[in-house]
Structures are given as C-alpha cells and as structure tokens.
Amino acid sequence: MNTMGGKTVQQGIRVSVFGKTDRGRNRQHNEDAFLVADLTARNASLQPEVREHELGPKGTLLVVADGMGGAAAGEIASEMATRTIYQHMITAWYADQENTPQQFAYRLKEAVELANQRIYAYAKEHPQVRGMGTTTTAVGILGDHLYLAQVGDSRAYLVRRGEAVQLTKDQSLMQRLVDAGELTEEEAERSERRNIILQALGPDPRVRVDLTHQEARREDLIVMCSDGLSGQVRKEEIAEIATANREDLAVACSKLIDLANERGGPDNITVIVARLWGEGLREVRGDETVGHEVYPLLDTESTTEPVPVYKGNPPQPKAARGWLKSVIGGWRRTEIESETG
C-alpha cells in the first residue's frame, strides 16, 4: 500500500495492453481512433513502458472511438474525442488531491461530455463537417475497479474464465427494442437496422453518458472494440481468441481483426485488449456477477434514464460517407453515393 493525496492507493496490480486499428476491406478511410494511456506517468502510447505497467495512483485509460460524418469529418471527430478525454484526465483528474473512485468516475464522465462540447463547437465553426460525430467507449482502471463511460455502440467486454460478458450497453435502436422485450438479442444482431444509434458525440450540444463500473479480478481481460469487430465476430469468439493469446496481446488484436476481415471487413475495425494481473487483485470466486452496472454518481443527472433519440443534423449531401436519417427517427451508419459526384 501507498498513500497519495491523503488516500490509500492499492499496489501490486499490473496492466498489460495492446491496441490496433484497421481500415477494413470496404472503407476508403479509417475513421476509428483509439488511445491507451498510463495516467500516472501521463504517457499515451504503445511503447513498452505502457504496454506493460504497474497501475499507479492515477490509473489507466483506454478509449475506442468510431467516427462518422463524411470525407475526413469522422477522422477529426474520433481523434478529437480520444485526445480531449485524455487531456482532461491528465490535467483536471491529475490535479485532484484525492484519488477517490467517486472523483475518478466523475472526471471520466466529465471528460466525455467535454469532448462532445468541443466536437459540436468545431462542427458549428466548420460547415463542411456539419453533422460529424463519433461513438466513444472509455474505460478507466483505478485500483481494483473498472469505470466505463459510453456514448454510442462501440463496446467493452470483460473476459473472465474464458467467457465474455458485455459491460457496456449499446445506445442503439435495437438495444432499446431488446430492453423492451420486443426483440431477442439474436434477432437484433440479424436486423438490417442494427446500425441505428440513438446518440453520438458531436451532433448535439449535450449527451447523456452511460456511466457504469465493475470490480476486477486477477487475470481478467478487457476487450474494447468498434462495431467493425463486434458486428462480424461473436462474443464467444472474442473470448476464445483473447484467452488463447493472453500472453501476447498484439497477436490477440491481430487475430480478431483478421477474423473480421475474413468475414468481409465491411467497416473500420478497432480493438484494445488489456490483461489485469498481480497480487493486488483478488482471485475469481464462483458467485460473482458481471455485467452492465450503473455507477451512482452523486449529481442531479441520472445516467439510468433512457437516452434521447439521436436527431443531429444530417451531413452535407456531397459527402462520400455519412449518416442517413431513418424514417423511425434514429440514424444509420452507411455508405452513401453522391448523385452529383
């Protein structure tokens, strides 16, 4: 144990991590982005000192963002999201004197909200990228807990004892119908409307961040990905590949991306795999539950209310890629061709 800022910090937890992104087979550009950072060292990279590091008192940050909006707009949005979240955590959170879970979770949610504000402001100032946005899944690791901030349909899974459980909940039309009991998960995965999401960072001035948490155990694996992976590779396959390659996470990432590409690679593919280990983590017990668990921030805005239907502005009609407004009020990520060339 160590003490920093008047609070006890748990030691003896190590993080091994790797991330990779790929354009896929059908896209002309890669609009995904990801970030891996040791917040204590204020180092965001895939250098050896980050790929394996001891979890420090300021924690670790993992982010996946899937941009959209036409031309280079999606690339701008996803890069802005990852950069803004990281910068906020190494400034505002780093300056906090107390390293409490409550403050860490608050800063993570605040960082995602700030990213939304900056992307929205940028789009207003640059009409050529009007309507751009990005999904964002951010996982903060502090002590023996994971804190997850979610907007959109990128995902985070926990792989424990060879089984994958989705920790995030898609902010999508299909997930809304599954929650209402109108569709099964299998029917939702097969639906042609599975890419309709309810909100993203950027198109609207405010977002509702889904903030959740999960207690970690020794040898847990965290797998984060854009829907270019989750749309092609089942969670059982994700668990199998991640578990089989837990000692070489670069290989795990490559094999997951290769499998998505073998199945057509219709979208950009991004994946982060992290392994948590060390004596500072408790071993798994058989009676523990894993899943989507809301973190109860002590503020006036509940994260449990249904997210609003995403009604952002459509992109410019000449964009090579973008979002088409659906007749049911959501948005679908899709290819669009300009009639005017």
C-alpha positions in Angstrom: 0.0 0.0 0.0 1.0 3.6 -0.6 -0.6 6.9 0.3 -1.1 9.8 -2.1 -3.3 12.9 -1.5 -4.4 11.5 1.8 -5.9 8.4 0.3 -4.7 4.8 0.3 -3.6 3.5 -3.1 -3.7 -0.2 -3.9 -0.4 -1.5 -5.3 0.6 -4.8 -6.9 -1.7 -4.5 -9.9 -0.2 -4.7 -13.3 -1.7 -3.9 -16.7 -0.7 -5.5 -20.0 -2.3 -3.9 -23.0 -2.3 -3.5 -26.8 -4.5 -1.9 -29.4 -4.8 -2.0 -33.1 -6.9 -0.4 -35.8 -7.5 -1.4 -39.4 -9.4 0.2 -42.3 -11.2 -3.0 -43.2 -12.0 -4.3 -46.7 -14.6 -1.8 -47.9 -13.7 1.7 -46.5 -11.6 4.2 -48.2 -10.6 5.9 -44.9 -10.2 4.8 -41.3 -12.4 6.9 -39.1 -11.8 4.9 -36.0 -9.3 6.0 -33.3 -8.1 4.5 -30.0 -5.9 5.5 -27.1 -4.0 3.6 -24.4 -2.6 5.6 -21.5 -0.9 5.2 -18.2 -2.4 8.3 -16.5 0.1 8.3 -13.6 3.0 8.6 -16.0 1.0 10.8 -18.3 2.0 8.6 -21.2 -0.4 7.8 -24.0 1.4 5.4 -26.4 2.1 1.8 -27.3 5.6 2.0 -26.1 6.9 -0.9 -23.9 6.5 1.1 -20.7 2.8 1.4 -21.4 2.2 -2.0 -22.9 3.1 -3.4 -19.5 3.0 -1.1 -16.5 2.1 -1.1 -12.8 -1.2 0.5 -12.1 -0.4 3.8 -10.5 -2.5 6.1 -8.2 -4.0 8.0 -11.1 -5.0 4.8 -13.0 -5.1 3.8 -16.6 -7.2 5.0 -19.5 -8.4 3.0 -22.6 -10.6 4.7 -25.3 -12.2 3.5 -28.6 -13.9 6.0 -30.8 -15.7 5.2 -34.1 -16.1 8.4 -36.2 -18.7 9.3 -38.9 -19.8 12.2 -40.9 -18.3 12.1 -44.4 -14.9 12.9 -46.0 -12.4 13.5 -43.2 -15.1 14.5 -40.6 -15.2 11.2 -38.9 -11.5 11.0 -38.5 -11.5 14.5 -37.0 -14.3 13.6 -34.6 -12.8 10.4 -33.3 -9.3 12.0 -32.9 -10.8 14.9 -31.0 -12.7 12.6 -28.7 -9.7 10.5 -27.7 -7.4 13.5 -27.4 -9.9 15.6 -25.3 -10.7 12.7 -22.9 -7.0 12.0 -22.3 -6.0 15.7 -21.9 -8.8 16.3 -19.4 -7.8 13.2 -17.3 -4.1 14.3 -17.2 -5.0 17.8 -16.2 -8.2 18.0 -14.2 -8.0 14.5 -12.7 -4.2 14.6 -12.3 -4.6 17.9 -10.3 -7.2 16.4 -7.9 -5.7 15.9 -4.5 -7.9 12.9 -3.5 -7.8 9.8 -5.7 -11.3 8.6 -4.8 -13.3 6.4 -7.0 -16.2 8.9 -6.9 -13.9 11.7 -8.3 -12.3 9.4 -10.9 -15.7 8.4 -12.2 -16.9 12.0 -12.2 -13.8 13.1 -14.2 -14.2 10.4 -16.7 -17.8 11.3 -17.4 -16.9 15.0 -17.4 -14.2 14.3 -20.0 -16.6 12.6 -22.4 -19.1 15.5 -22.0 -16.3 17.9 -22.7 -15.3 16.0 -25.9 -18.9 16.3 -27.0 -18.9 20.1 -26.5 -15.7 20.5 -28.4 -16.7 18.4 -31.4 -20.1 20.2 -31.5 -18.4 23.6 -31.4 -15.9 22.6 -34.1 -18.7 21.4 -36.4 -20.5 24.7 -36.0 -17.4 26.7 -36.9 -16.7 24.5 -39.9 -19.8 24.0 -42.0 -18.1 21.5 -44.3 -18.1 18.9 -41.5 -21.6 19.7 -40.2 -23.2 16.5 -38.7 -19.9 14.8 -37.9 -19.8 12.7 -34.7 -18.2 9.7 -33.1 -19.1 6.9 -30.7 -16.9 6.7 -27.6 -16.3 3.9 -25.1 -13.8 4.9 -22.4 -12.6 2.6 -19.7 -10.8 3.9 -16.7 -9.0 1.5 -14.4 -8.4 2.7 -10.8 -7.4 0.2 -8.0 -9.4 -3.0 -8.5 -12.3 -1.3 -10.3 -13.2 -0.5 -13.9 -15.2 2.6 -14.7 -16.9 2.9 -18.1 -18.3 5.9 -19.9 -20.3 5.0 -23.0 -21.9 7.0 -25.9 -23.0 5.1 -29.0 -22.4 1.4 -29.9 -18.7 0.7 -29.5 -18.3 -1.9 -26.8 -16.3 -3.1 -23.8 -16.3 -6.8 -22.8 -14.9 -8.5 -19.7 -13.5 -11.9 -20.4 -13.2 -14.0 -17.3 -12.5 -17.7 -17.2 -12.9 -17.9 -20.9 -16.3 -16.3 -21.1 -17.1 -12.8 -22.4 -19.7 -10.5 -20.8 -20.6 -7.2 -22.4 -20.1 -4.4 -19.8 -21.4 -1.6 -21.9 -24.9 -1.3 -23.3 -25.3 -0.1 -26.9 -27.2 3.2 -27.2 -29.0 1.8 -30.3 -32.5 1.3 -31.5 -32.0 -2.5 -31.4 -30.9 -2.4 -27.8 -33.9 -0.3 -26.9 -36.1 -2.9 -28.5 -34.3 -5.8 -26.7 -34.7 -3.9 -23.4 -38.4 -3.6 -24.1 -38.8 -7.3 -24.8 -39.8 -6.8 -28.4 -36.7 -8.5 -29.9 -34.2 -11.1 -28.7 -30.5 -10.4 -28.8 -30.2 -12.8 -31.7 -32.9 -11.1 -33.7 -31.3 -7.7 -33.0 -27.9 -8.9 -34.3 -29.5 -10.1 -37.6 -31.6 -6.9 -38.1 -30.9 -4.6 -41.0 -31.5 -1.8 -38.6 -28.8 -2.8 -36.2 -26.6 0.2 -37.0 -29.1 2.8 -36.0 -27.8 4.5 -32.9 -29.5 6.9 -30.6 -26.7 9.4 -29.8 -23.1 10.2 -30.6 -20.6 12.8 -29.6 -20.8 15.9 -31.7 -24.1 16.3 -33.4 -26.0 17.8 -30.4 -24.9 20.2 -27.7 -25.5 17.8 -24.9 -25.2 14.0 -24.5 -26.2 11.6 -21.8 -23.2 9.5 -20.8 -23.9 5.9 -19.6 -21.5 5.6 -16.6 -21.0 2.1 -15.2 -18.5 0.1 -13.2 -17.2 -3.4 -12.5 -14.9 -4.9 -9.9 -11.9 -6.5 -11.5 -10.3 -9.8 -10.6 -6.9 -11.3 -11.2 -6.4 -12.4 -14.8 -9.4 -10.5 -16.1 -9.2 -9.5 -19.8 -10.8 -6.3 -21.1 -11.7 -6.2 -24.8 -12.9 -3.0 -26.3 -13.9 -2.6 -29.9 -15.7 -0.6 -32.6 -18.7 -2.3 -34.3 -16.5 -3.2 -37.2 -15.4 -6.1 -34.9 -18.5 -6.8 -32.8 -20.6 -6.8 -36.0 -18.6 -9.6 -37.5 -17.2 -11.6 -34.6 -19.4 -13.1 -31.9 -18.5 -12.5 -28.2 -17.8 -16.2 -27.7 -15.1 -16.0 -30.5 -13.7 -12.8 -28.9 -13.4 -14.6 -25.6 -11.7 -17.6 -27.2 -9.1 -15.6 -29.2 -8.4 -13.2 -26.3 -8.0 -16.1 -23.8 -5.8 -18.2 -26.1 -3.4 -15.2 -26.7 -3.5 -13.6 -23.2 0.4 -13.8 -23.1 0.7 -11.9 -26.4 -2.0 -9.2 -26.7 -0.6 -7.9 -30.0 -1.3 -11.3 -31.5 -4.8 -11.3 -29.9 -5.6 -8.0 -31.6 -4.3 -9.1 -35.0 -6.3 -12.3 -34.9 -9.5 -10.6 -34.0 -9.1 -8.0 -36.8 -8.1 -10.8 -39.3 -11.3 -12.7 -38.5 -13.5 -9.6 -39.0 -11.7 -9.0 -42.4 -12.1 -12.7 -43.4 -15.9 -12.1 -42.9 -15.9 -9.2 -45.3 -14.5 -6.4 -43.2 -17.3 -4.0 -44.1 -16.3 -1.3 -41.7 -13.2 0.0 -39.9 -12.1 -2.3 -37.2 -10.5 -1.3 -33.9 -9.7 -3.4 -30.8 -7.9 -2.9 -27.5 -7.1 -6.0 -25.3 -5.9 -5.5 -21.7 -5.0 -8.1 -19.1 -5.1 -7.3 -15.4 -2.9 -9.3 -13.1 -0.8 -9.2 -9.9 -1.2 -9.8 -6.2 -3.2 -6.6 -5.7 -6.2 -8.2 -7.4 -8.4 -10.8 -5.7 -8.9 -14.2 -7.4 -12.2 -15.0 -9.1 -15.0 -16.5 -6.9 -17.8 -18.5 -8.4 -20.6 -16.4 -7.1 -19.7 -13.1 -8.6 -21.9 -11.3 -11.1 -20.6 -9.4 -14.1 -22.4 -7.1 -16.4 -23.8 -3.6 -17.0 -23.8 -1.9 -13.6 -24.7 1.8 -13.3 -22.3 3.8 -11.2 -24.3 6.0 -8.8 -22.7 9.5 -9.2 -23.9 11.9 -6.6 -25.2 14.5 -9.1 -28.6 15.7 -10.3 -28.4 14.0 -13.7 -29.2 10.3 -13.6 -27.4 8.0 -16.0 -30.2 5.4 -15.9 -32.8 7.3 -17.8 -33.3 6.3 -21.5 -31.1 8.2 -23.8 -32.9 10.5 -26.2 -33.3 9.6 -29.9 -30.4 11.0 -31.8 -31.7 13.9 -34.0 -28.5 15.5 -35.1 -28.1 17.4 -38.3 -27.5 15.3 -41.5 -24.2 15.7 -43.3 -23.6 17.7 -46.4 -25.2 15.8 -49.4 -21.9 15.6 -51.3 -20.1 13.7 -48.5 -18.7 10.4 -49.7 -19.7 8.8 -46.4 -22.2 9.8 -43.7 -25.4 9.3 -41.9 -28.8 8.8 -43.5 -31.8 9.8 -41.4 -34.1 6.8 -40.8 -37.9 7.0 -41.0 -38.1 5.9 -37.4 -36.1 8.8 -36.0 -32.7 7.2 -35.5 -29.6 7.3 -37.6 -27.9 4.6 -39.6 -24.2 4.4 -40.3 -23.9 3.6 -44.0 -22.3 4.3 -47.3 -23.9 7.0 -49.4 -23.0 7.9 -53.0 -23.3 11.5 -54.2 -25.6 11.8 -57.2 -23.6 14.8 -58.3 -20.2 13.0 -58.0 
